Amino acid sequence: MLIFQYTRTWQQFSLWNLVAVSVYSLGLVPIFVHFNIVKLDNWKSIYHMPLLFAIASLARAVTLLLIHLERRDETAARKFSSSGMFPDPAMKPTQSSEDEGDNLC
């Protein structure tokens, strides 16, 4: 999540995503296996790398697509605002301090 928030381009995201996936796959998973937290049957820790990289990239792509669609719809909504269709309501003029003396009964 931090990688997504602090990177602006796909190139930066891919680089830092690769670093994070490598740390997890080559650092944390072997530690988990060593302490018997995780047991890998017919699976090597290196197999996690492409899978996690693909999941993170897909999540970024979907998020950016949704942001793009939201901004596009927001722009379209501004172009078709209801303020041009309906006139502004007329407002009652406020009384000034000079008019207050005239209304005394």
N, CA, C and O atoms as a printed pandas DataFrame, in Angstrom:
     atom_number atom_name residue_name chain_id  residue_number  x_coord  y_coord  z_coord
0              1         N          MET        A               1    0.813   -1.184    0.000
1              2        CA          MET        A               1    0.000    0.000    0.000
2              3         C          MET        A               1    0.863    1.258    0.000
3              4         O          MET        A               1    0.559    2.224   -0.700
4              5         N          LEU        A               2    1.917    1.245    0.768
5              6        CA          LEU        A               2    2.810    2.404    0.779
6              7         C          LEU        A               2    3.461    2.620   -0.577
7              8         O          LEU        A               2    3.658    3.755   -1.011
8              9         N          ILE        A               3    3.791    1.521   -1.241
9             10        CA          ILE        A               3    4.406    1.632   -2.567
10            11         C          ILE        A               3    3.445    2.319   -3.521
11            12         O          ILE        A               3    3.850    3.182   -4.300
12            13         N          PHE        A               4    2.189    1.945   -3.465
13            14        CA          PHE        A               4    1.191    2.567   -4.339
14            15         C          PHE        A               4    1.035    4.052   -4.026
15            16         O          PHE        A               4    0.896    4.864   -4.941
16            17         N          GLN        A               5    1.057    4.411   -2.768
17            18        CA          GLN        A               5    0.836    5.804   -2.385
18            19         C          GLN        A               5    2.017    6.709   -2.711
19            20         O          GLN        A               5    1.821    7.881   -3.032
20            21         N          TYR        A               6    3.226    6.195   -2.635
21            22        CA          TYR        A               6    4.400    7.047   -2.795
22            23         C          TYR        A               6    5.047    6.987   -4.180
23            24         O          TYR        A               6    6.079    7.622   -4.399
24            25         N          THR        A               7    4.470    6.247   -5.107
25            26        CA          THR        A               7    5.012    6.221   -6.462
26            27         C          THR        A               7    4.019    6.868   -7.409
27            28         O          THR        A               7    2.806    6.724   -7.260
28            29         N          ARG        A               8    4.555    7.580   -8.381
29            30        CA          ARG        A               8    3.716    8.300   -9.336
30            31         C          ARG        A               8    3.609    7.589  -10.685
31            32         O          ARG        A               8    2.578    7.674  -11.353
32            33         N          THR        A               9    4.662    6.895  -11.084
33            34        CA          THR        A               9    4.673    6.270  -12.404
34            35         C          THR        A               9    4.687    4.751  -12.264
35            36         O          THR        A               9    4.977    4.199  -11.203
36            37         N          TRP        A              10    4.365    4.106  -13.371
37            38        CA          TRP        A              10    4.408    2.640  -13.389
38            39         C          TRP        A              10    5.835    2.136  -13.238
39            40         O          TRP        A              10    6.060    1.080  -12.647
40            41         N          GLN        A              11    6.787    2.871  -13.760
41            42        CA          GLN        A              11    8.189    2.445  -13.653
42            43         C          GLN        A              11    8.637    2.438  -12.188
43            44         O          GLN        A              11    9.244    1.471  -11.728
44            45         N          GLN        A              12    8.343    3.501  -11.468
45            46        CA          GLN        A              12    8.685    3.546  -10.046
46            47         C          GLN        A              12    7.948    2.454   -9.277
47            48         O          GLN        A              12    8.532    1.773   -8.435
48            49         N          PHE        A              13    6.669    2.296   -9.574
49            50        CA          PHE        A              13    5.882    1.281   -8.888
50            51         C          PHE        A              13    6.459   -0.111   -9.132
51            52         O          PHE        A              13    6.595   -0.903   -8.200
52            53         N          SER        A              14    6.795   -0.404  -10.377
53            54        CA          SER        A              14    7.323   -1.728  -10.700
54            55         C          SER        A              14    8.652   -1.987   -9.998
55            56         O          SER        A              14    8.891   -3.088   -9.503
56            57         N          LEU        A              15    9.501   -0.991   -9.956
57            58        CA          LEU        A              15   10.796   -1.155   -9.299
58            59         C          LEU        A              15   10.618   -1.441   -7.807
59            60         O          LEU        A              15   11.177   -2.408   -7.290
60            61         N          TRP        A              16    9.845   -0.609   -7.119
61            62        CA          TRP        A              16    9.670   -0.787   -5.681
62            63         C          TRP        A              16    8.829   -2.019   -5.355
63            64         O          TRP        A              16    9.019   -2.652   -4.317
64            65         N          ASN        A              17    7.915   -2.346   -6.234
65            66        CA          ASN        A              17    7.135   -3.569   -6.049
66            67         C          ASN        A              17    8.047   -4.788   -6.153
67            68         O          ASN        A              17    7.917   -5.733   -5.375
68            69         N          LEU        A              18    8.960   -4.765   -7.104
69            70        CA          LEU        A              18    9.911   -5.864   -7.255
70            71         C          LEU        A              18   10.801   -5.982   -6.016
71            72         O          LEU        A              18   11.092   -7.090   -5.563
72            73         N          VAL        A              19   11.227   -4.859   -5.475
73            74        CA          VAL        A              19   12.046   -4.878   -4.261
74            75         C          VAL        A              19   11.253   -5.479   -3.095
75            76         O          VAL        A              19   11.759   -6.345   -2.382
76            77         N          ALA        A              20   10.026   -5.027   -2.905
77            78        CA          ALA        A              20    9.212   -5.516   -1.792
78            79         C          ALA        A              20    8.877   -6.996   -1.942
79            80         O          ALA        A              20    8.925   -7.746   -0.967
80            81         N          VAL        A              21    8.543   -7.415   -3.142
81            82        CA          VAL        A              21    8.232   -8.826   -3.389
82            83         C          VAL        A              21    9.474   -9.683   -3.179
83            84         O          VAL        A              21    9.377  -10.793   -2.656
84            85         N          SER        A              22   10.626   -9.188   -3.576
85            86        CA          SER        A              22   11.873   -9.934   -3.378
86            87         C          SER        A              22   12.195  -10.085   -1.893
87            88         O          SER        A              22   12.596  -11.161   -1.451
88            89         N          VAL        A              23   12.022   -9.021   -1.130
89            90        CA          VAL        A              23   12.269   -9.092    0.313
90            91         C          VAL        A              23   11.335  -10.114    0.950
91            92         O          VAL        A              23   11.752  -10.904    1.797
92            93         N          TYR        A              24   10.080  -10.093    0.540
93            94        CA          TYR        A              24    9.125  -11.038    1.109
94            95         C          TYR        A              24    9.442  -12.474    0.693
95            96         O          TYR        A              24    9.519  -13.374    1.529
96            97         N          SER        A              25    9.625  -12.671   -0.614
97            98        CA          SER        A              25    9.819  -14.036   -1.123
98            99         C          SER        A              25   11.166  -14.638   -0.729
99           100         O          SER        A              25   11.248  -15.821   -0.400
100          101         N          LEU        A              26   12.205  -13.834   -0.763
101          102        CA          LEU        A              26   13.540  -14.366   -0.500
102          103         C          LEU        A              26   14.001  -14.144    0.939
103          104         O          LEU        A              26   15.007  -14.719    1.355
104          105         N          GLY        A              27   13.289  -13.328    1.698
105          106        CA          GLY        A              27   13.687  -13.058    3.072
106          107         C          GLY        A              27   12.711  -13.601    4.101
107          108         O          GLY        A              27   13.077  -14.392    4.970
108          109         N          LEU        A              28   11.461  -13.164    3.989
109          110        CA          LEU        A              28   10.491  -13.531    5.017
110          111         C          LEU        A              28    9.975  -14.964    4.893
111          112         O          LEU        A              28    9.849  -15.658    5.902
112          113         N          VAL        A              29    9.679  -15.414    3.691
113          114        CA          VAL        A              29    9.148  -16.770    3.527
114          115         C          VAL        A              29   10.144  -17.822    4.015
115          116         O          VAL        A              29    9.726  -18.740    4.721
116          117         N          PRO        A              30   11.436  -17.744    3.680
117          118        CA          PRO        A              30   12.364  -18.732    4.240
118          119         C          PRO        A              30   12.451  -18.687    5.774
119          120         O          PRO        A              30   12.643  -19.720    6.416
120          121         N          ILE        A              31   12.310  -17.495    6.353
121          122        CA          ILE        A              31   12.292  -17.395    7.816
122          123         C          ILE        A              31   11.050  -18.086    8.374
123          124         O          ILE        A              31   11.132  -18.810    9.366
124          125         N          PHE        A              32    9.905  -17.861    7.737
125          126        CA          PHE        A              32    8.673  -18.521    8.169
126          127         C          PHE        A              32    8.788  -20.038    8.061
127          128         O          PHE        A              32    8.310  -20.760    8.936
128          129         N          VAL        A              33    9.417  -20.524    7.000
129          130        CA          VAL        A              33    9.603  -21.967    6.822
130          131         C          VAL        A              33   10.565  -22.504    7.872
131          132         O          VAL        A              33   10.339  -23.584    8.418
132          133         N          HIS        A              34   11.627  -21.773    8.163
133          134        CA          HIS        A              34   12.613  -22.215    9.149
134          135         C          HIS        A              34   11.993  -22.380   10.534
135          136         O          HIS        A              34   12.310  -23.334   11.244
136          137         N          PHE        A              35   11.119  -21.467   10.919
137          138        CA          PHE        A              35   10.493  -21.538   12.235
138          139         C          PHE        A              35    9.182  -22.335   12.219
139          140         O          PHE        A              35    8.416  -22.295   13.182
140          141         N          ASN        A              36    8.934  -23.043   11.142
141          142        CA          ASN        A              36    7.742  -23.888   10.974
142          143         C          ASN        A              36    6.439  -23.111   11.127
143          144         O          ASN        A              36    5.445  -23.647   11.616
144          145         N          ILE        A              37    6.445  -21.870   10.717
145          146        CA          ILE        A              37    5.217  -21.077   10.681
146          147         C          ILE        A              37    4.442  -21.428    9.420
147          148         O          ILE        A              37    3.211  -21.473    9.420
148          149         N          VAL        A              38    5.186  -21.675    8.343
149          150        CA          VAL        A              38    4.607  -22.041    7.059
150          151         C          VAL        A              38    5.300  -23.304    6.576
151          152         O          VAL        A              38    6.510  -23.467    6.735
152          153         N          LYS        A              39    4.517  -24.190    5.985
153          154        CA          LYS        A              39    5.095  -25.385    5.384
154          155         C          LYS        A              39    4.775  -25.348    3.900
155          156         O          LYS        A              39    3.611  -25.249    3.512
156          157         N          LEU        A              40    5.803  -25.427    3.075
157          158        CA          LEU        A              40    5.627  -25.373    1.630
158          159         C          LEU        A              40    5.767  -26.781    1.057
159          160         O          LEU        A              40    6.845  -27.374    1.109
160          161         N          ASP        A              41    4.683  -27.308    0.515
161          162        CA          ASP        A              41    4.697  -28.612   -0.142
162          163         C          ASP        A              41    4.732  -28.395   -1.649
163          164         O          ASP        A              41    3.836  -27.765   -2.210
164          165         N          ASN        A              42    5.768  -28.918   -2.304
165          166        CA          ASN        A              42    5.941  -28.771   -3.754
166          167         C          ASN        A              42    5.876  -27.299   -4.179
167          168         O          ASN        A              42    5.315  -26.971   -5.225
168          169         N          TRP        A              43    6.432  -26.457   -3.392
169          170        CA          TRP        A              43    6.415  -25.015   -3.650
170          171         C          TRP        A              43    7.720  -24.442   -3.145
171          172         O          TRP        A              43    8.186  -24.797   -2.063
172          173         N          LYS        A              44    8.299  -23.573   -3.915
173          174        CA          LYS        A              44    9.524  -22.896   -3.504
174          175         C          LYS        A              44    9.200  -21.437   -3.230
175          176         O          LYS        A              44    8.256  -20.881   -3.790
176          177         N          SER        A              45    9.979  -20.840   -2.379
177          178        CA          SER        A              45    9.685  -19.452   -2.013
178          179         C          SER        A              45    9.823  -18.504   -3.205
179          180         O          SER        A              45    9.217  -17.433   -3.217
180          181         N          ILE        A              46   10.609  -18.890   -4.195
181          182        CA          ILE        A              46   10.784  -18.041   -5.381
182          183         C          ILE        A              46    9.500  -17.977   -6.208
183          184         O          ILE        A              46    9.308  -17.041   -6.984
184          185         N          TYR        A              47    8.619  -18.969   -6.045
185          186        CA          TYR        A              47    7.361  -18.984   -6.800
186          187         C          TYR        A              47    6.419  -17.864   -6.371
187          188         O          TYR        A              47    5.509  -17.500   -7.115
188          189         N          HIS        A              48    6.628  -17.328   -5.203
189          190        CA          HIS        A              48    5.780  -16.238   -4.728
190          191         C          HIS        A              48    5.998  -14.956   -5.539
191          192         O          HIS        A              48    5.078  -14.153   -5.688
192          193         N          MET        A              49    7.197  -14.767   -6.056
193          194        CA          MET        A              49    7.550  -13.487   -6.686
194          195         C          MET        A              49    6.630  -13.096   -7.839
195          196         O          MET        A              49    6.030  -12.023   -7.787
196          197         N          PRO        A              50    6.494  -13.916   -8.872
197          198        CA          PRO        A              50    5.634  -13.462   -9.984
198          199         C          PRO        A              50    4.163  -13.342   -9.589
199          200         O          PRO        A              50    3.445  -12.477  -10.089
200          201         N          LEU        A              51    3.730  -14.211   -8.696
201          202        CA          LEU        A              51    2.332  -14.173   -8.266
202          203         C          LEU        A              51    2.023  -12.882   -7.502
203          204         O          LEU        A              51    1.038  -12.207   -7.801
204          205         N          LEU        A              52    2.849  -12.541   -6.531
205          206        CA          LEU        A              52    2.633  -11.319   -5.756
206          207         C          LEU        A              52    2.821  -10.064   -6.609
207          208         O          LEU        A              52    2.099   -9.080   -6.445
208          209         N          PHE        A              53    3.790  -10.105   -7.516
209          210        CA          PHE        A              53    4.012   -8.967   -8.406
210          211         C          PHE        A              53    2.785   -8.740   -9.294
211          212         O          PHE        A              53    2.367   -7.601   -9.505
212          213         N          ALA        A              54    2.221   -9.814   -9.804
213          214        CA          ALA        A              54    1.043   -9.704  -10.667
214          215         C          ALA        A              54   -0.173   -9.200   -9.885
215          216         O          ALA        A              54   -0.934   -8.373  -10.388
216          217         N          ILE        A              55   -0.357   -9.691   -8.673
217          218        CA          ILE        A              55   -1.496   -9.256   -7.862
218          219         C          ILE        A              55   -1.387   -7.766   -7.539
219          220         O          ILE        A              55   -2.377   -7.041   -7.638
220          221         N          ALA        A              56   -0.204   -7.304   -7.155
221          222        CA          ALA        A              56   -0.016   -5.881   -6.830
222          223         C          ALA        A              56   -0.206   -5.008   -8.074
223          224         O          ALA        A              56   -0.807   -3.937   -7.992
224          225         N          SER        A              57    0.298   -5.455   -9.215
225          226        CA          SER        A              57    0.144   -4.676  -10.447
226          227         C          SER        A              57   -1.320   -4.619  -10.881
227          228         O          SER        A              57   -1.793   -3.579  -11.338
228          229         N          LEU        A              58   -2.029   -5.725  -10.740
229          230        CA          LEU        A              58   -3.446   -5.742  -11.078
230          231         C          LEU        A              58   -4.230   -4.821  -10.145
231          232         O          LEU        A              58   -5.126   -4.106  -10.595
232          233         N          ALA        A              59   -3.910   -4.830   -8.875
233          234        CA          ALA        A              59   -4.586   -3.946   -7.921
234          235         C          ALA        A              59   -4.343   -2.479   -8.268
235          236         O          ALA        A              59   -5.261   -1.663   -8.183
236          237         N          ARG        A              60   -3.118   -2.141   -8.656
237          238        CA          ARG        A              60   -2.825   -0.756   -9.051
238          239         C          ARG        A              60   -3.583   -0.383  -10.318
239          240         O          ARG        A              60   -4.129    0.717  -10.413
240          241         N          ALA        A              61   -3.620   -1.284  -11.284
241          242        CA          ALA        A              61   -4.309   -1.005  -12.542
242          243         C          ALA        A              61   -5.807   -0.775  -12.312
243          244         O          ALA        A              61   -6.388    0.149  -12.881
244          245         N          VAL        A              62   -6.418   -1.600  -11.495
245          246        CA          VAL        A              62   -7.845   -1.442  -11.212
246          247         C          VAL        A              62   -8.097   -0.137  -10.457
247          248         O          VAL        A              62   -9.054    0.577  -10.756
248          249         N          THR        A              63   -7.260    0.170   -9.498
249          250        CA          THR        A              63   -7.427    1.407   -8.731
250          251         C          THR        A              63   -7.273    2.635   -9.618
251          252         O          THR        A              63   -8.072    3.567   -9.523
252          253         N          LEU        A              64   -6.267    2.652  -10.474
253          254        CA          LEU        A              64   -6.081    3.793  -11.375
254          255         C          LEU        A              64   -7.228    3.908  -12.373
255          256         O          LEU        A              64   -7.628    5.015  -12.735
256          257         N          LEU        A              65   -7.757    2.773  -12.818
257          258        CA          LEU        A              65   -8.906    2.800  -13.725
258          259         C          LEU        A              65  -10.123    3.402  -13.029
259          260         O          LEU        A              65  -10.827    4.225  -13.613
260          261         N          LEU        A              66  -10.370    2.999  -11.797
261          262        CA          LEU        A              66  -11.508    3.541  -11.059
262          263         C          LEU        A              66  -11.350    5.036  -10.784
263          264         O          LEU        A              66  -12.323    5.786  -10.857
264          265         N          ILE        A              67  -10.138    5.467  -10.472
265          266        CA          ILE        A              67   -9.881    6.898  -10.262
266          267         C          ILE        A              67  -10.131    7.678  -11.551
267          268         O          ILE        A              67  -10.723    8.757  -11.528
268          269         N          HIS        A              68   -9.674    7.122  -12.677
269          270        CA          HIS        A              68   -9.882    7.778  -13.975
270          271         C          HIS        A              68  -11.376    7.896  -14.287
271          272         O          HIS        A              68  -11.836    8.951  -14.724
272          273         N          LEU        A              69  -12.130    6.822  -14.066
273          274        CA          LEU        A              69  -13.567    6.852  -14.334
274          275         C          LEU        A              69  -14.280    7.845  -13.419
275          276         O          LEU        A              69  -15.191    8.548  -13.856
276          277         N          GLU        A              70  -13.880    7.902  -12.183
277          278        CA          GLU        A              70  -14.497    8.840  -11.236
278          279         C          GLU        A              70  -14.230   10.283  -11.652
279          280         O          GLU        A              70  -15.139   11.113  -11.618
280          281         N          ARG        A              71  -13.020   10.586  -12.038
281          282        CA          ARG        A              71  -12.690   11.957  -12.465
282          283         C          ARG        A              71  -13.406   12.320  -13.761
283          284         O          ARG        A              71  -13.840   13.460  -13.930
284          285         N          ARG        A              72  -13.534   11.364  -14.673
285          286        CA          ARG        A              72  -14.228   11.621  -15.931
286          287         C          ARG        A              72  -15.699   11.922  -15.671
287          288         O          ARG        A              72  -16.255   12.860  -16.240
288          289         N          ASP        A              73  -16.325   11.127  -14.812
289          290        CA          ASP        A              73  -17.735   11.355  -14.499
290          291         C          ASP        A              73  -17.935   12.657  -13.739
291          292         O          ASP        A              73  -18.945   13.335  -13.926
292          293         N          GLU        A              74  -16.981   13.011  -12.884
293          294        CA          GLU        A              74  -17.063   14.267  -12.144
294          295         C          GLU        A              74  -16.988   15.450  -13.094
295          296         O          GLU        A              74  -17.710   16.432  -12.925
296          297         N          THR        A              75  -16.119   15.361  -14.092
297          298        CA          THR        A              75  -15.993   16.426  -15.091
298          299         C          THR        A              75  -17.264   16.526  -15.920
299          300         O          THR        A              75  -17.728   17.629  -16.209
300          301         N          ALA        A              76  -17.825   15.400  -16.302
301          302        CA          ALA        A              76  -19.064   15.408  -17.073
302          303         C          ALA        A              76  -20.210   15.978  -16.248
303          304         O          ALA        A              76  -21.072   16.669  -16.789
304          305         N          ALA        A              77  -20.232   15.704  -14.967
305          306        CA          ALA        A              77  -21.293   16.228  -14.113
306          307         C          ALA        A              77  -21.188   17.745  -13.976
307          308         O          ALA        A              77  -22.206   18.431  -13.878
308          309         N          ARG        A              78  -19.976   18.266  -13.970
309          310        CA          ARG        A              78  -19.808   19.724  -13.886
310          311         C          ARG        A              78  -20.297   20.402  -15.154
311          312         O          ARG        A              78  -20.872   21.489  -15.102
312          313         N          LYS        A              79  -20.068   19.758  -16.299
313          314        CA          LYS        A              79  -20.525   20.344  -17.563
314          315         C          LYS        A              79  -22.052   20.371  -17.626
315          316         O          LYS        A              79  -22.633   21.300  -18.187
316          317         N          PHE        A              80  -22.686   19.384  -17.070
317          318        CA          PHE        A              80  -24.135   19.302  -17.085
318          319         C          PHE        A              80  -24.670   19.588  -15.689
319          320         O          PHE        A              80  -25.287   18.729  -15.060
320          321         N          SER        A              81  -24.433   20.769  -15.229
321          322        CA          SER        A              81  -24.934   21.127  -13.896
322          323         C          SER        A              81  -26.342   21.683  -14.032
323          324         O          SER        A              81  -26.712   22.206  -15.084
324          325         N          SER        A              82  -27.105   21.572  -12.992
325          326        CA          SER        A              82  -28.490   22.025  -13.029
326          327         C          SER        A              82  -28.614   23.539  -12.855
327          328         O          SER        A              82  -29.709   24.082  -13.002
328          329         N          SER        A              83  -27.534   24.218  -12.551
329          330        CA          SER        A              83  -27.632   25.657  -12.324
330          331         C          SER        A              83  -27.994   26.406  -13.601
331          332         O          SER        A              83  -28.591   27.479  -13.521
332          333         N          GLY        A              84  -27.660   25.890  -14.757
333          334        CA          GLY        A              84  -28.028   26.539  -16.009
334          335         C          GLY        A              84  -29.470   26.278  -16.386
335          336         O          GLY        A              84  -30.054   27.036  -17.162
336          337         N          MET        A              85  -30.052   25.223  -15.852
337          338        CA          MET        A              85  -31.424   24.879  -16.204
338          339         C          MET        A              85  -32.440   25.660  -15.384
339          340         O          MET        A              85  -33.505   26.017  -15.887
340          341         N          PHE        A              86  -32.122   25.922  -14.146
341          342        CA          PHE        A              86  -33.049   26.592  -13.245
342          343         C          PHE        A              86  -32.459   27.929  -12.816
343          344         O          PHE        A              86  -31.281   28.006  -12.469
344          345         N          PRO        A              87  -33.267   28.975  -12.839
345          346        CA          PRO        A              87  -32.733   30.271  -12.401
346          347         C          PRO        A              87  -32.522   30.274  -10.883
347          348         O          PRO        A              87  -33.138   29.497  -10.153
348          349         N          ASP        A              88  -31.663   31.141  -10.443
349          350        CA          ASP        A              88  -31.430   31.295   -9.011
350          351         C          ASP        A              88  -32.679   31.891   -8.368
351          352         O          ASP        A              88  -33.335   32.740   -8.971
352          353         N          PRO        A              89  -33.013   31.466   -7.173
353          354        CA          PRO        A              89  -34.212   32.014   -6.527
354          355         C          PRO        A              89  -34.014   33.484   -6.165
355          356         O          PRO        A              89  -32.914   33.924   -5.829
356          357         N          ALA        A              90  -35.109   34.219   -6.245
357          358        CA          ALA        A              90  -35.069   35.629   -5.871
358          359         C          ALA        A              90  -34.985   35.727   -4.362
359          360         O          ALA        A              90  -35.624   34.965   -3.638
360          361         N          MET        A              91  -34.193   36.672   -3.902
361          362        CA          MET        A              91  -34.024   36.818   -2.465
362          363         C          MET        A              91  -34.681   38.112   -2.009
363          364         O          MET        A              91  -34.672   39.116   -2.722
364          365         N          LYS        A              92  -35.237   38.073   -0.842
365          366        CA          LYS        A              92  -35.858   39.249   -0.257
366          367         C          LYS        A              92  -34.760   40.228    0.142
367          368         O          LYS        A              92  -33.790   39.835    0.791
368          369         N          PRO        A              93  -34.897   41.489   -0.232
369          370        CA          PRO        A              93  -33.866   42.457    0.150
370          371         C          PRO        A              93  -33.836   42.643    1.666
371          372         O          PRO        A              93  -34.870   42.611    2.335
372          373         N          THR        A              94  -32.668   42.832    2.170
373          374        CA          THR        A              94  -32.522   43.043    3.611
374          375         C          THR        A              94  -32.779   44.499    3.946
375          376         O          THR        A              94  -32.601   45.390    3.116
376          377         N          GLN        A              95  -33.198   44.718    5.176
377          378        CA          GLN        A              95  -33.481   46.077    5.611
378          379         C          GLN        A              95  -32.181   46.751    6.019
379          380         O          GLN        A              95  -31.309   46.133    6.629
380          381         N          SER        A              96  -32.067   48.004    5.680
381          382        CA          SER        A              96  -30.893   48.760    6.095
382          383         C          SER        A              96  -31.210   49.463    7.424
383          384         O          SER        A              96  -32.350   49.429    7.888
384          385         N          SER        A              97  -30.233   50.077    8.013
385          386        CA          SER        A              97  -30.429   50.744    9.305
386          387         C          SER        A              97  -31.343   51.968    9.163
387          388         O          SER        A              97  -32.011   52.331   10.132
388          389         N          GLU        A              98  -31.397   52.609    8.009
389          390        CA          GLU        A              98  -32.271   53.761    7.787
390          391         C          GLU        A              98  -33.730   53.335    7.761
391          392         O          GLU        A              98  -34.601   54.066    8.231
392          393         N          ASP        A              99  -34.003   52.138    7.206
393          394        CA          ASP        A              99  -35.376   51.655    7.088
394          395         C          ASP        A              99  -35.923   51.200    8.438
395          396         O          ASP        A              99  -37.142   51.145    8.600
396          397         N          GLU        A             100  -35.094   50.880    9.389
397          398        CA          GLU        A             100  -35.566   50.371   10.662
398          399         C          GLU        A             100  -36.344   51.424   11.446
399          400         O          GLU        A             100  -37.292   51.096   12.160
400          401         N          GLY        A             101  -35.953   52.658   11.317
401          402        CA          GLY        A             101  -36.668   53.741   12.023
402          403         C          GLY        A             101  -38.028   53.981   11.467
403          404         O          GLY        A             101  -38.905   54.437   12.201
404          405         N          ASP        A             102  -38.263   53.699   10.199
405          406        CA          ASP        A             102  -39.565   53.935    9.572
406          407         C          ASP        A             102  -40.604   52.896    9.985
407          408         O          ASP        A             102  -41.804   53.151    9.882
408          409         N          ASN        A             103  -40.162   51.735   10.448
409          410        CA          ASN        A             103  -41.097   50.645   10.752
410          411         C          ASN        A             103  -41.571   50.660   12.191
411          412         O          ASN        A             103  -42.278   49.740   12.602
412          413         N          LEU        A             104  -41.216   51.655   12.964
413          414        CA          LEU        A             104  -41.642   51.716   14.349
414          415         C          LEU        A             104  -43.116   52.080   14.430
415          416         O          LEU        A             104  -43.564   52.985   13.726
416          417         N          CYS        A             105  -43.862   51.411   15.255
417          418        CA          CYS        A             105  -45.287   51.671   15.365
418          419         C          CYS        A             105  -45.599   52.543   16.540
419          420         O          CYS        A             105  -46.764   52.861   16.780
